[in-house]
Amino acid sequence: MRLTVGANQSQLGQISEFTTWLLSIGDDLLVCFVYPNLLLNLNNTSYFRDKTILAPRLEIVNDVNKHTMKYLMGKEKTHLSSDSLYVEEGNI
C-alpha cells in the first residue's frame, strides 16, 4: 500500500512528517510501543493476534523480529514450514 497515491499537498506533508517520526523512533521504541509489557503477556493468546507492525519488505520484518527476540529469554527455536508438499512414494 502506498500512502501517497491520490494524496493532496496537505496530506503529503502529513505523510512526510509521519514517515520522519516513524524512522526516528527506531526498533526499540517501536516494539515497546506496539507490545507494551511484552514479557508479561507471552502466554496471552490474544496479545500478539491483536497487535501488528506493518512493514513494506520482508527484510524489515526480519529485522523487527530479530529485535523483538532480544527481549525474550531462553533458547531460540526455529520451526520450518512448507507451502507445498513433495509427494514421492515412501515419504508419506
N, C-alpha and C positions, 0 to 999 in steps of 0.2 A: 504494500500500500504506500503510495506517495502522498504525503501531506500537502504538497504544494500544487497538485493538479487541481485546476479550477479555482485556486485561491486568489482573492483580490489583494491589492497592495497592503492594506491594513493587516490582513491575515498572514501575508508573507512575513511581515515584521514580527508578528507574534510567534510564528513558527520558528523564525530565526532565533528569537530570544529563548524559546523553549529548548531548541537544539543546543544552544550555547550552555544553558543551565544544565541540561542533561549530561553533556560531555564534561562539565566542570565538577560534578559531584563524585564521579568515579565509581568503581565497582563496589567499594566498601560501603559507602553511604547508600548506594542503590539497593544492595542486598539487605542492609539494616532497615531501610525504609519499607521495602516490599515485604520482608519477612521479619517483622519485629518479634522478639522472644523466640527466635528460631529453635534454640536448644530445648526450650520448654514445651514445644509443640511437635516434636519429632514423631510422637505416637498418635497425634491427632489426624485422623484420616482425611478430614476436610480442609486442613490447614494449607497444604500445597495446592489442592484442587481449586481453591477459591482465590488464589493469587497467581499473577502471571507477570513475567518480564518479557516483553516483546523485543525481538532483535531482527535486524534485516538480513543477517547472514549466519550460517552455521558456525563460522569461526568465532563470532561474538557470543553465540550461545555456549560454545565450549569454554570460552574464557570466563563467562559468568558462572558456569557450572564448576569450573576448577576453583574459582574464588570462593564460591559458596561451600565447597567441600572442605576448605581450610578451617571452617568453623566447627566441623564435625570431628569428633574423636573416634579412634578405632581404626581398624584395618580397612583399607579400600577394597571393594569387591566389584568386579566387572561382570555384568550379565549380558550375554550375547543374544542377539535376535536375528531373525531372517524374514525377508519379505516374500520369499517363495521357497518351495521345497524342491530338492533334487531327489527324485524318486528313482531308485535303482534297485534291482532285485537283491534282496537280502539285507537292505538297510532299514527296513520298516519293521 
